Amino acid sequence: MSPNTRLDGETALAASANAGHIDLTRLLLEAGADPMGLTEGLKIKKDGKDLWERLASLSGVFTFIASLAVAAIGWWFTSAYNGRQLELTKTQSARDDQNRQYQNRLIEMQTVEKMIPHLTKDEPSKRAALIAISVLGSPEMAAQIAQVFGGQGSIDALRQIASTEKNRADAPAVAALTNLAKVEQGSDARPAQYALARVLEGKGRAIVKLLAAAGPRCNGFIVDGSRGRIATPSYCVQDLKTTPLTIQFNDGSRTPVQDAVFSRDGLIAMLNTGKLGLPSIQLSQARLSSGSTVTQLAVDLVRDEFGIIFGQVIEAGEMSFQFPGSSATEASANGLKVKLAMDGRARAGTAGGPLLDNEGNAACMTYLSAVASQVEQCLAADVIAKAMQEVTR
């Protein structure tokens, strides 16, 4: 028989190789069997064998995939159902909130309606009515009504409401008092200014004095009480390496300046007190424009007395800040120029003190002051905030 004889399409050479008869395979090759028959036969045999073996081995995988498909479908239906339930819950919550707001508004209007006779009676009655509106209605509404009615009763009520709400950064009573105090500028009687000054007295705990051996140098204020950091103009501590400085707090306690980190623009120095949990003044988020009313908190370093003075913004935006003692060194930054209502009593050494907006937050920090014209040039709150971020990086 020919060594290339086939059976069912398979050569003897392929059959011997598939059966593992190596000696017989070699013998057929030596007898002249076509090696291509071996290749073809192996391909046919192996492919058929591999196909079924692979199918058999993948049966578990197919089962697993089927399980995943079933689980995925179940998850999709569950997720869709849960999502729908969440939407319904949110919708119901929004409706409940709207209904609650409506009910609160209704109560506020009913309270105001009942208090109108007292608002128009006399000052003590007005004060009592506004406090009742604040408690039964809302401080926002009480502040708005007090601003409209004015008078000593309104001022007394706003002072009491502001003292109660002083932990709120947006206490509406502070804004109302500031607006009433603004109207009083130029008059002899200033009850609103006096009341606002009393409300802001607590902010004075965040004001510090920087002392050198030769005497007081600058103000500063605590901008990060949790880390014990103080903001002050950079020129106040430029010679820190050669001239040790001491921080004097509002309560009279003192601590040496441990280190100072300067902002990239060179305008602000952040001092580390080494103390934690200090009272601080929050930076304002508002951008003040010309005509805005601000309140300066600072220690007059000449008279060594803390004071609160009102002022009006006369310029706002990008401006040049010149370093004291140098005619060539300056930097550009966002700032304010403020005309202070000091009645001729100029204050000195107030650099580093904050000027507050009508919510009691620091709108800017005094950098330079022209004593003769009573105009303060101050660095805006966003410049201070940027310096704080540079320190924490």
C-alpha positions, 0 to 999 in steps of 0.5 A: 500500500502507498504510504500516503493512503487515506482513510476518511480523509486522514493519512496514515502519517497523520493517524500515526502521529495523532495516536502518538506512534512516533516510531511508526511516523518516522518509518512512514516518512522514511518510506516516502510519505508526503509530509503535507499529509501529516500537516493537513491531517493534524489540522483536521483532527486537532481543530475538531478536537480543540473545538469540542474541548474548548466548548466543554471547558467554556461551559462554566464560563457561559454559565457565569456570564448568564448569571451576570446577565441575569444579575445585571438585568435585575440590578437595572430594574432595581436601580430604575425603581430606586431612582424613581422612588428617589425622584418621588421623594425629592419632589415630595420634599420640595413640595413640603419645603414650599408648603413650610415656607408658605406657612412661615411666610403666612405666620410672618405676615400675620405677626406683622399685621398684629404688630403694626399698631405697636410699630406706630405707637411710641419708641418702646412699643416699636422696640417690643414689636420688632423683637416680637417680629424677629422671634415669631417671624424672622430677623430678616423681616424685623431688620427690614421693617426697622430700617423703614420705621427708624427711630430709637426704638428700631435702633435698640431692637436692632442692637438686641437682635444683632447681639443675639444673631452675632454668630451669623456672618450675614446677620441682617440686623448688622446691615440694617444698623450700618445703613441707619448709621450711614444716614446719621453721618454729619449729624450731632446725634448718632444713636445708630452709630453708637449701637453698631459700635457696641455690636461690633465691640466683640470683633475687637478681640481679634485686633492685635498690636505689633510691638517693637523695643522702640514702641508700637509699630502696627495693627494686625487682625486674626484671620485664622483663629484655628491656626493662630495666624495674623495678617498685617502689612509686610513692611511692618515686619520686614526687619524681623530678623534684626528686630524682634517683635511681640504680639499684644492681644486684646486682653493684654497678653503677649507672645513673640512673633515666631515667624512671618510668611510673605505673600508673593506680591510682597504686600502681606505678612502672615504671622504665626502666633503659636496659639490655637482657637483664637477669635478671628474676623471672617473675610468678606465675600462681597465686592464693595463699590464706590459709595459703600459704607465700611467700619474701621476697627483699629488701635490708635497707636499714638493714643493707645486706644481702640476705636470704631470709625465709619467710612465711605468707599471713594474708590474700588478696584486695581490700584498701586500700593507703595511700600513705605520708605521706598519711592521705587518699590510698589505692587499692584493689587485689588484694593479700596480707598476709604474716606473716614468720618473722624471729625478732625480727630486723626488716628495714627498707626492704624495700618493692619486694622480691618475695615468691615462691610455691612455684615461685620466681615473684613472687606479690606485691611488698612495698608496706608493712611493719609492722616491729613486727608483722612483717607485709608488705602486698604488691601481687599479681602480677596488679596488677603484670602489669596495670601492665606492660601499661599501660606497653607500650600 
